[in-house]
Amino acid sequence: MQRTLIASVFIALASTAALAGPACNVPQTQWMKEGDFKAKLEQQGYQIKTFKVSKGQCYEIYGFDKAGKKVEIYFDPATAAVLEQK
């Protein structure tokens, strides 16, 4: 019984971490300025509805791509590379 409980807690914690998005280990001194970052994405055709820094210290946007498709994307804050897209 105790093993089942421990396993359940471990699985719950692991699945919560998986939902949190990627982690970015970049010092903030190397991050692209927020305004420059947004401008770069808008030039690529993105419409940004929400912009934030995720719990994992990545840039995260909610909005639409140039085809009008809804997107949630995590970016490396220094390079603007896409890390994860949902």
N, C-alpha and C positions, 0 to 999 in steps of 0.2 A: 504494500500500500504506500509506504513512504517513497519507494523508488518511483512509483507512478506519479506521485505528487511532485517530486523533484524534477522528473522528466517534463511534466506539464509546465512547470514554472520556467524551465530552461527554454522550452519551445516558445512559450509566450514572449519571453524576453528577446529571443532571437528574431521572432517575426516582427516585433515592434522596432527593433533596430533596422530591419530590412525596409520598413516603410518610411524610415526617416530620410532616405536619400543618401547620396555619397558624402564623403568627408573630404574637405580640401585642407591640405596642410601647407598653406602658403602664407608667409608673413604678410600682414596687412600693408606693410610698407611697399610691397610689390604688386598690390592690387591695382587694377585699372580703375580710374576714377569712374564713379557711378554714371555721371553725365556722358562721358566718352563711351562707356560700355553701352548705354541705352541708345546713343546715336548710331553706333556701329550696328546694333541689331535692327534698328529701324531702317537703316540703309539696305539691309539684307531682306527687308520686306516684312519683318515682324511688327505686329501691333501689340504693345505691352499694356496689359490691363493692371497687373500687379507685379511689382518688383520688390524683392526682399533678399536678405542674407539668410540662408537656411541654418538650421541647427548645426549642420556640419561645416559651417563657414564657407559655403559656396554661394555664388549668385544664383538666384532662382527667379524665373519669370512664369507668369500665367498670362495667356493671351492667345493670339492667333498667328499662324504662319502666313506666307504670302498667298497661299491657296485658300485662306480663310478657315483652315482647320484649327480647332482648339488645341493648344499645347500647354504642357507643363515641362519646363526644361531647367536642368541644373547645369551651371557653367563653372569652369575654373575661373576664379576672379582675376587671375594674372594674365591668362592667355586667351580667355573667352572661348576655349575649347568646350564643346558639348560633352558633358560627363554622363548624363542620363536624361532620357526623354520619355515622358509618359503620355 
